[in-house]
Amino acid sequence: LASALTGAGLGIGDTVSVIAANTPEMFEAHFGVPMAGCVLNTINTRLEAETISYILENSDCRVLIVDTAFAPAVVPALESLPADVRKNIRVVDIRDAAMGDLAPVGDEDYESFIAAGDPDYDWQMPADEWQALALGYTSGTSGRPKGVVYHHRGAYLMSMGTATGWPLPQHPTYLYIVPMFHCNGWCHAWTMTMMAGTLVLIREISAANILGAIDTHRVTHFGGAPIVLSLLVNAPEEMHPKLDYKVKAFTAGAPPPAAILQKMAEMNFEVTHVYGLTETYGHVTQCVWREEWDDLEFDALANLQSRQGVAFPMHEGAGVMNTETGELVPRDGETQGEIVLRGNAVMKGYYKDEAATKAALHDGWFFSGDAAVWHPNGYIQIKDRLKDVIISGGENISSVEVEGYLYRHPAVAAAAVVAKPDKTWGEVPCAFVELKPGENVGTEEFLDWCRGQMAGFKRPKHVVFGELPKTSTGKIQKFVLRQRA
């Protein structure tokens, strides 16, 4: 793959985009793309055509490797690009036999593309450890996703820190449930390879596939959002493998409920709650187990396990700051501030967005946008998000972006989207909509309209019609809406 990319005229800093499920080709791209000096841009497979098109153009994509199963969104995305941008993107198809004989997107397939490469290609390590390695897009408060730039040093340290902080044994068997488009799969492709592990890949996330793979391959480790844990504990009893060893799992995105943790423990799964962001290569703090918790009831334990804040060993620091004074808050479990992080496992910055980079990285810290308290034992507990981002099933959703879609409806005068707690997904988008005078739209009619506008995970799952609470200057009071939701 690296040789084929070089033969195609790509080199240092050129972007190779990939839209694919967790398949061998996606895994190979995590090595072959940087071996050619290129930058790997993995794109969320659940995005709609409009956002995919924006990312392809903004990232300066030169080659797009695409799983043909995602053609319904990718084809219109390519068609909507300006002609001069589209002509510079070479499209290579992943034709997965498991999906049947699907129509092509590009003019060549992956196997033919790499066949043109030289198996003895003399690839080079990066000359500079700060060289860009990957580019991943995250939902931002401005509506348009921002491109997060990873460097080689950060990914290297992330791998070292995960191996020692989890900790990992030699030769783990890792089930890849975390999508590799998300923080490059928490960098676990590189971590598990460093530990000479076996990686088990599945296309479709389902209880049957996950539990079947664990049973068949004796999986030792996996990562996943709390929704994945819910899938497993709610699966029929006959699906549950009879484990004679503990499976270690990382979960992130929202604190797992006590009932889920208890059932996972009964099934012989050991769950650790971790915290991080796209900007930090994935997880950088965790809830390290303490011996005094051994005999606690699960309800009390779940509250404690909702805290993270113990930095992984590769990370320089994590704290909670009063952003008005620039001082760290006292460790009293009550004073609220913003989570700040620092270390080499923090992004280089946002691609082609100097203003956003300066806003997030200053005074020696990365400012997360998450509000939290700091406990006496050093654990950090998230209380709220300062930025308008909803985390649903592990996916970041920009409320501003969803609002932008809602304003396209001809009857909408004002709209605000906030997180609504949800037992399955952790939280889901809830829309509060103020209609124009004389307009009348039914709930189901409005939700049906939303289906044609945005990706499924972004769509509001609830809508409330009525006048929106506003300040004297006309600003919508989202804190009031959050309480209602």
ZAMARGU-4260 file (C-alpha; in steps of 0.2 Angstrom, whole numbers, plus 5000, padded with zeros to 4 digits):
<rodrens>
0) 5000/5000/5000 | 5014/5012/5005 | 5023/5008/4988 | 5007/5010/4978 | 5004/5027/4986
5) 5021/5033/4982 | 5019/5027/4964 | 5003/5037/4963 | 5014/5052/4966 | 5010/5055/4985
10) 5022/5059/4998 | 5025/5069/5014 | 5010/5077/5020 | 4998/5072/5007 | 4981/5066/5013
15) 4974/5049/5010 | 4955/5048/5016 | 4947/5031/5020 | 4929/5028/5022 | 4927/5010/5028
20) 4921/4998/5041 | 4933/4989/5053 | 4941/4978/5039 | 4958/4972/5035 | 4960/4986/5023
25) 4956/5000/5036 | 4969/4992/5048 | 4982/4991/5034 | 4979/5009/5030 | 4985/5014/5048
30) 5002/5007/5043 | 5003/5009/5024 | 4998/5027/5023 | 5011/5034/5036 | 5024/5023/5029
35) 5023/5033/5013 | 5024/5049/5023 | 5006/5053/5020 | 4992/5058/5032 | 4978/5046/5036
40) 4961/5054/5036 | 4948/5041/5042 | 4930/5047/5040 | 4915/5043/5050 | 4905/5031/5040
45) 4888/5037/5047 | 4890/5055/5040 | 4878/5062/5027 | 4885/5067/5010 | 4886/5085/5013
50) 4898/5083/5028 | 4908/5070/5019 | 4910/5082/5004 | 4916/5096/5016 | 4929/5084/5024
55) 4936/5078/5007 | 4938/5096/5001 | 4944/5104/5018 | 4957/5089/5021 | 4965/5092/5003
60) 4962/5073/5000 | 4972/5066/4986 | 4967/5047/4987 | 4950/5041/4994 | 4949/5023/4998
65) 4931/5018/5000 | 4921/5003/5005 | 4908/5001/4992 | 4895/4998/5005 | 4895/5016/5009
70) 4892/5022/4991 | 4874/5029/4995 | 4883/5044/5004 | 4900/5044/4996 | 4894/5045/4978
75) 4883/5061/4980 | 4897/5068/4991 | 4910/5066/4977 | 4897/5073/4964 | 4894/5089/4975
80) 4913/5093/4975 | 4919/5107/4964 | 4926/5100/4948 | 4944/5106/4951 | 4944/5097/4968
85) 4935/5081/4962 | 4947/5078/4947 | 4962/5078/4960 | 4955/5064/4970 | 4959/5046/4965
90) 4945/5034/4971 | 4950/5016/4976 | 4936/5004/4980 | 4936/4991/4994 | 4926/4977/4988
95) 4922/4967/5003 | 4915/4949/4997 | 4905/4949/5013 | 4894/4963/5006 | 4891/4954/4990
100) 4894/4962/4972 | 4890/4980/4975 | 4892/4993/4962 | 4909/5002/4961 | 4912/5020/4967
105) 4929/5022/4959 | 4938/5016/4943 | 4949/5003/4952 | 4949/4992/4967 | 4960/4991/4982
110) 4968/4974/4978 | 4973/4980/4960 | 4979/4996/4967 | 4991/4988/4980 | 4996/4975/4967
115) 5005/4989/4958 | 5016/4992/4973 | 5033/4984/4976 | 5034/4972/4991 | 5052/4976/4994
120) 5048/4995/4995 | 5061/5004/5006 | 5049/5014/5017 | 5056/5027/5029 | 5052/5031/5047
125) 5047/5049/5049 | 5062/5061/5049 | 5053/5072/5062 | 5043/5064/5076 | 5031/5079/5076
130) 5027/5076/5057 | 5008/5074/5054 | 5002/5056/5055 | 4983/5057/5055 | 4969/5069/5052
135) 4952/5066/5061 | 4937/5077/5061 | 4927/5081/5076 | 4910/5090/5079 | 4913/5107/5084
140) 4902/5121/5092 | 4903/5131/5076 | 4893/5118/5066 | 4907/5112/5053 | 4918/5098/5059
145) 4936/5103/5064 | 4951/5093/5057 | 4962/5087/5072 | 4980/5084/5067 | 4989/5070/5076
150) 5008/5068/5075 | 5019/5053/5076 | 5026/5056/5094 | 5008/5057/5101 | 5002/5041/5093
155) 5018/5032/5099 | 5016/5038/5117 | 4998/5034/5117 | 5002/5016/5112 | 5015/5015/5126
160) 5004/5023/5139 | 4989/5012/5135 | 5000/4996/5136 | 5006/5001/5153 | 4991/5010/5160
165) 4978/4996/5156 | 4989/4986/5158 | 4991/4974/5143 | 5000/4958/5143 | 5010/4952/5129
170) 5000/4944/5114 | 4983/4951/5119 | 4968/4946/5108 | 4959/4962/5104 | 4941/4964/5097
175) 4940/4980/5087 | 4923/4986/5091 | 4928/5005/5092 | 4927/5011/5074 | 4944/5015/5067
180) 4937/5031/5061 | 4935/5037/5079 | 4952/5044/5086 | 4960/5031/5074 | 4951/5018/5085
185) 4958/5025/5101 | 4975/5021/5093 | 4973/5003/5097 | 4978/4997/5080 | 4996/5003/5084
190) 4995/4998/5102 | 4990/4980/5099 | 5003/4978/5086 | 5016/4984/5097 | 5011/4971/5110
195) 5011/4957/5096 | 4993/4955/5098 | 4980/4947/5088 | 4966/4958/5081 | 4949/4952/5078
200) 4939/4963/5066 | 4920/4963/5064 | 4910/4974/5051 | 4893/4975/5060 | 4892/4979/5079
205) 4879/4967/5086 | 4878/4956/5102 | 4879/4940/5091 | 4894/4946/5082 | 4903/4952/5098
210) 4899/4938/5109 | 4902/4925/5095 | 4919/4932/5092 | 4924/4932/5110 | 4919/4914/5112
215) 4928/4909/5096 | 4944/4918/5097 | 4945/4919/5116 | 4946/4938/5115 | 4955/4946/5130
220) 4952/4965/5127 | 4940/4977/5119 | 4934/4995/5119 | 4917/5002/5117 | 4904/5015/5121
225) 4892/5011/5135 | 4879/5006/5122 | 4890/4991/5118 | 4889/4985/5136 | 4870/4987/5135
230) 4870/4976/5120 | 4880/4962/5128 | 4870/4962/5145 | 4853/4962/5136 | 4858/4948/5124
235) 4849/4931/5126 | 4857/4920/5139 | 4861/4907/5127 | 4872/4919/5118 | 4883/4922/5133
240) 4900/4913/5132 | 4905/4903/5147 | 4921/4912/5151 | 4934/4904/5162 | 4944/4920/5162
245) 4941/4939/5163 | 4939/4950/5148 | 4945/4967/5150 | 4935/4982/5143 | 4938/5000/5141
250) 4922/5011/5140 | 4920/5030/5137 | 4908/5043/5132 | 4897/5042/5147 | 4897/5033/5164
255) 4890/5016/5163 | 4874/5013/5174 | 4877/5002/5190 | 4865/4989/5183 | 4876/4987/5168
260) 4892/4986/5178 | 4885/4973/5189 | 4879/4962/5175 | 4895/4964/5165 | 4904/4958/5181
265) 4893/4943/5182 | 4897/4939/5164 | 4916/4939/5169 | 4919/4956/5160 | 4930/4969/5170
270) 4925/4987/5164 | 4936/5002/5166 | 4929/5019/5163 | 4941/5031/5153 | 4940/5049/5147
275) 4947/5058/5132 | 4943/5068/5116 | 4948/5067/5098 | 4960/5080/5102 | 4969/5069/5114
280) 4971/5053/5103 | 4957/5045/5113 | 4958/5041/5131 | 4970/5050/5142 | 4963/5048/5160
285) 4955/5033/5168 | 4946/5027/5184 | 4960/5017/5192 | 4953/5004/5204 | 4956/5007/5222
290) 4957/4992/5235 | 4945/5001/5247 | 4931/4999/5234 | 4932/4980/5234 | 4917/4977/5245
295) 4906/4991/5240 | 4888/4989/5233 | 4886/4992/5215 | 4876/5008/5217 | 4890/5016/5227
300) 4903/5009/5215 | 4895/5015/5200 | 4896/5033/5206 | 4914/5031/5210 | 4917/5023/5193
305) 4909/5038/5184 | 4925/5047/5189 | 4941/5046/5179 | 4955/5059/5180 | 4970/5048/5184
310) 4981/5052/5170 | 4988/5038/5159 | 5007/5037/5162 | 5011/5045/5145 | 5001/5060/5149
315) 5009/5075/5158 | 4994/5081/5167 | 4975/5083/5170 | 4967/5095/5181 | 4951/5106/5183
320) 4954/5125/5181 | 4944/5141/5185 | 4946/5148/5167 | 4942/5166/5173 | 4957/5166/5185
325) 4968/5153/5177 | 4970/5144/5193 | 4967/5126/5196 | 4952/5123/5207 | 4953/5116/5225
330) 4951/5097/5226 | 4935/5097/5236 | 4923/5088/5225 | 4912/5103/5224 | 4921/5118/5215
335) 4917/5117/5197 | 4929/5121/5183 | 4935/5116/5166 | 4945/5100/5163 | 4962/5105/5156
340) 4975/5092/5149 | 4993/5093/5144 | 5006/5081/5137 | 5013/5075/5120 | 4997/5065/5117
345) 4988/5081/5112 | 4985/5086/5094 | 4996/5098/5084 | 4981/5109/5081 | 4965/5111/5070
350) 4969/5109/5052 | 4969/5126/5043 | 4960/5134/5058 | 4972/5145/5068 | 4959/5154/5078
355) 4951/5137/5084 | 4968/5131/5088 | 4973/5146/5099 | 4956/5145/5108 | 4959/5127/5113
360) 4978/5127/5116 | 4985/5141/5127 | 4994/5144/5143 | 5002/5127/5142 | 4985/5117/5142
365) 4972/5110/5131 | 4955/5116/5136 | 4942/5102/5134 | 4926/5111/5136 | 4920/5099/5149
370) 4915/5105/5166 | 4920/5095/5181 | 4924/5094/5200 | 4941/5088/5207 | 4940/5076/5222
375) 4952/5075/5236 | 4960/5059/5230 | 4964/5067/5213 | 4949/5059/5203 | 4940/5071/5191
380) 4921/5069/5189 | 4912/5077/5174 | 4897/5087/5178 | 4892/5095/5162 | 4899/5101/5145
385) 4903/5119/5142 | 4902/5117/5124 | 4886/5112/5115 | 4891/5094/5110 | 4880/5079/5113
390) 4888/5062/5115 | 4876/5049/5109 | 4882/5031/5109 | 4900/5037/5108 | 4897/5048/5094
395) 4900/5067/5096 | 4885/5077/5089 | 4887/5096/5087 | 4870/5104/5093 | 4874/5119/5082
400) 4876/5108/5067 | 4859/5100/5070 | 4851/5117/5073 | 4857/5122/5056 | 4848/5108/5048
405) 4832/5112/5058 | 4832/5130/5052 | 4830/5124/5034 | 4812/5119/5038 | 4801/5133/5030
410) 4790/5133/5046 | 4804/5135/5059 | 4807/5152/5067 | 4819/5147/5080 | 4827/5130/5085
415) 4838/5124/5099 | 4845/5106/5102 | 4851/5100/5119 | 4856/5083/5126 | 4841/5072/5133
420) 4846/5058/5145 | 4843/5041/5137 | 4845/5023/5145 | 4851/5016/5129 | 4862/5029/5121
425) 4868/5039/5136 | 4860/5054/5128 | 4851/5059/5112 | 4847/5075/5103 | 4831/5084/5109
430) 4825/5098/5098 | 4815/5113/5105 | 4807/5122/5090 | 4798/5138/5089 | 4787/5139/5073
435) 4783/5154/5063 | 4766/5163/5066 | 4752/5153/5058 | 4762/5138/5055 | 4757/5121/5062
440) 4768/5105/5060 | 4765/5088/5069 | 4778/5079/5079 | 4779/5064/5067 | 4779/5075/5052
445) 4793/5085/5058 | 4804/5070/5063 | 4800/5062/5046 | 4806/5078/5038 | 4822/5077/5048
450) 4826/5059/5041 | 4829/5067/5024 | 4841/5080/5031 | 4854/5073/5042 | 4863/5057/5047
455) 4853/5045/5058 | 4863/5047/5074 | 4862/5066/5072 | 4843/5067/5070 | 4833/5073/5085
460) 4824/5058/5094 | 4812/5070/5103 | 4804/5087/5097 | 4795/5100/5108 | 4786/5114/5100
465) 4783/5131/5109 | 4791/5148/5112 | 4809/5146/5117 | 4816/5155/5133 | 4827/5169/5128
470) 4838/5182/5137 | 4834/5201/5135 | 4846/5201/5120 | 4837/5187/5112 | 4849/5173/5116
475) 4841/5156/5118 | 4843/5150/5136 | 4850/5133/5133 | 4852/5129/5152 | 4833/5131/5154
480) 4830/5119/5140 | 4843/5106/5147 | 4833/5106/5163 | 4817/5103/5153 | 4825/5089/5143
</rodrens>
